[in-house]
Amino acid sequence: MHNVQSVQHQSYTDEIVLFEGRQWELRPELFSSKSRNQSLDRAMDLGLAEDHFSRPVGSFVASDIEQLKMAIEECKRLILELPEHSERQKDTVVKLIHLRLKLQELKDPEEDEPNLRVLLEHRFSKEKSKSVKQTCDKCSTIIWGLIQTWYTCTGCYYRCHSKCLNLINKPCVRSKVSHQSEYELSICPEIGLDRQDYRCAECRMPVSLRGMPSEARQCDYTGQYYCSTCHWNDTAVIPARVIHNWEFEPRKVCRSSMRYLALMIPRPVLKLREVNPLLFNFVEELVEIRKLRQDILLMKPYFITCKEAMEARLLLQLHDRQHFVENNDMYSLQDLIDISSGRLSCSLTEIHTTFAKHIKLDCDRCQAKGFVCELCKEGDILFPFDSHTSVCHDCSAVFHRDCFYDNSTTCPKCARMTERKHDDPPYLKDK
């Protein structure tokens, strides 16, 4: 019977305080406003009012911390022994919380912590948020924003306690992105634990697949194995699987790979026609996007010479995909993800329609730069981005597609340019 009661008490206290874990919480239904005040008053009667640990931080010695630890253990023992849901048990829980906070203050004094720290190319900025939902990337424990100082790298968003800063051995991932802007394009290039000497690929801690002394976790991006401190089972879309298999299912990756992929995702570094040109034969959406991008590049010369288009800042509609107005063969991983979901096709088609409307309908200056088919000399004004036209690769003249391919002669404009070149005086030819 005593064992059953102990189990019940343990279950109750687990809901209030996670002794061996990383956080505690109070159950609101156990503490009404009146009851909470009474509990705090009684907590003061238990010895907290005297505040035996109120000396300046510099005067604390090891015995003070040991006394706090002993008091905490005593509170935990009393909570298990006291009647469940009793007022005395609630009072003891409150005291335990105060003692834990005091102990944490001794371990993490916030004396003149600098606002900016530079370490291993990280630029750590002191956080002002009091959120307790963050986890330290170094020690893998919860960051208590209310009582602990913590920092975040402005480059790669690495978070850690101030006490963990000097223990960091991982350089900032943003520096790797700056110096090595390319993906690993082999699918999970595993080399085996034996090639890693049965150690974590990052911190070199001993690991094994049996979980002793630490579980070996594979990163699907690098193919290497990591310990549980360096690999939190985060997931990310793997570029190699997208390029070769058009597969977008997130896979488990280590922390450093997760940050690297997050920073790389908007960068246009994938040249599909070189890496996997056959992909265009099997993914219709890619063909559609390529045509839209080619049309936008043909529209660009109209906009950069049009005052109205410059004032309307039409090209800035693609500010988040600037590479679309620079080339038509480079893609970012985010582009491919958006193509797969259909979002990019919708947004790019809308932008394409806006651009074409300005050139063909809204702007007289841009309309004047259209072409008349010199082969049939009939029909409407033609533009190089029209779907029924063809463009001469030599002189950029525009014709109806049917006229251009049915015509057995050369391009009329090219013929005139050749004839004019032969008729020019010698001194003009030299120029």
Buried (B, 14 or more C-beta within 10 A) or exposed (E): EEEEEEEEBEEBBEEBBEBEEEEBEBEEEBBEEEEBEBBBEBBBEBEBEEEEBEEEEEEBEEEBBEBBEEBBEBBBEBBBEBEEEEEBBBBBBBBBBBBBEBBBBEEBBEEEBEEEBEBEBBBBBBBEEEEBEBBBBBBEEBBBBEBBBBBBBBBBEBBBBBBBBEEBEBBBBBBBBEEEEEBBBEBBEBEEBEEBEBBBBBBEBEBBEEEEEBBBBBBBBBBBBBBBBBBBEBEBBBBBBBBBEBBBEEBBBBBBBBBBBBBBBEBBBBEBEEBBEEBBEEBEBBEBBBBBBBBBBBBBEBBEEBEBBEEBEBBEBBEEBEBBBEEBBBBBBBBBBBBBEEEBBEBBEEBBEEBBEBBBEBBEEBBEBBBBBBBBEEEEBBBBBBEEBBBBEEBEBBBBBEBBEEBEEEBBBBEEEEEEEEEEEEEEEEE
